[in-house]
Amino acid sequence: MIYDRERMMSDGQAKRPQLQWLDDLGCNLRVGLGLTFWRRVRSGDLKVSPGQLITLAVLLFALEFIIAFAQVDPPRLFNSYGVDYLAASYLVQLLLLLLAARLAGADNARFGKILVGMLSAFLPLMLLAQALLWAIMQWQQSALGLGLYFGLTFCWQLFILLRLLRGVVGVRMRRGLATTLLYGLGALAALWMMPRIDLWYTDYRQVEAQENPISQLDVEAIYYAQPQLMASGLADLKPQRPGVVDLYLLAFGSYGLENVFLNEVEYVREQFDRRYATEGRSLILANNPSTVDYYPLANGYNLRSALDAIGQRMDREEDVLFLFMTSHGSADHRFSVEMGPLQLDDLTAPELRQALDDAGIRWRVLLVSSCYSGGFVEALQSPQTLVITAAAADRTSFGCGSTSDFTYFGTAYFKQALMQEPRFIEAFALAREWVTARELEDNFKPSNPQLFVGEAIAGKLETLYDEPSMQSAWASGPLDLALCSDNEDQRCAVENTNGVQAEQIQ
């Protein structure tokens, strides 16, 4: 390695090594800044020593790390292969620089000065290049902008080398240009032959997990957990009380990609437990990535299991089931059952009817909230059944979406109508009126909610309403609009009566 001997104080005494090192570093950095703006350099201004070369190389690597880190969106992961690429690319540039210096006629001492000069100039050049990149991207965010940035910074680097060859070696302009051009061609070839590997990269798996947690579900663990979750939920169901018309609630929210359906089933369970005396006789089946540890899945198998268990606990001749189902629906009258990677099967009206019949549940209040849910009415009707749907068989309903709290019909029926009129049939008229007005106001084609009342169900419901426990619950006053349970395993459903945010169809 080459040593610069011009290290004396004005009084002839040598400085201490630490101070001399700092002075030399400051001198080299000043020269590098001047080179960046193509100022003329004198050979004696560059201070060469092993310490200076190591220091400048470390500073350059550190700046590479910082800039690479800043250019990547979080969450960031470090790529150790990027270090290998960086080291290899600088090694290639060192060899090309050595070749250019030799072709220009530089000896070892002058090559050392050229190397120090290039390292010193690269530091401010990298910072200016980032500012240039930002300015170009503000003007032209395209391949043209990136090409312009690369061309300008590459030519800038070549001009710095030319200035060094002229100032340190004293090479003539024609020879200097040829040597610089050869260096540039070698650098371009190296870039083409060595695919770039970045030091940092965005952890898109983590981003996807944050933005779409359902994609990261452990499918096997969820499936294995279902028997225990179902057993735990069913074990908490109380048996029927002899001589009392009990109401059982099963809330089924089956579209796991949007929280609106989970919000609805949780709210309805809280509402019914408080106003319809279903506490201990209510169950939620829900698809949502945040509830896989304590709610059983809302799928066909669990629905049949839950109906069978309720049928066994209730007095089938005396008690009533309220089944609330909320999700998306299709024009061919399929009720959407979706949980990302779990690949669940949609439900049809005949399948639901068969599950109810197999469970032996006689008295039924069925509310299906989805697009085209009116297509379920014909298959579900019976003298002992009340069927309510959020839309006609050929109409969409509204209010779902990733930003919605509640669907239009859910808001109308549960949050408004049942607050004024707790009877299920009578509340439907209020809800339908509100939904229609809201849809017309928003320039939507009305969803036209449907109602079927079996010949025997109306009288049965009057008997249910006359139960002392029901009357006592109604007498306690309106439901608190912010419903929260003290049970840590029970989520909190909060009502927002200012309207539904999303303007999407179910």
Secondary structure, 3 states (H helix, E strand, C coil): CCCCCCCCCCCCCCCCHHHHHHHHHHHHHHHHHHHHCCCCCCHHHCCCCHHHHHHHHHHHHHHHHHHHHHHCCCCEEECHHHHHHHHHHHHHHHHHHHHHHHHCCCCHHHHHHHHHHHHHHHHHHHHHHHHHHHHHHHHCCCHHHHHHHHHHHHHHHHHHHHHHHHHHHCCCHHHHHHHHHHHHHHHHHHHHHCCCCCCEEECHHHHHHHHCHHHHCCHHHHHHHHHHHHHHHHHCCCCCCCCCCCEEEEEEECECCCHHHHHHHHHHHHHHHHHCCCCCCEEEEECCCCCCCCCCCCCHHHHHHHHHHHHHHCCCCCCEEEEEEECCECCCCEECCECHHHCCCCEEHHHHHHHHHHHCCCEEEEEEECCCHHHHHHHHCCCCEEEEECCCCCCCCEEECCCCCCCHHHHHHHHHHHHHCCCHHHHHHHHHHHHHHHHHHCCCCCCCCEEEECCCHHHHHHHHHCCHHHHHHHHCCCCCCEECCCCCCCCCEECCCCCCCCCEEC
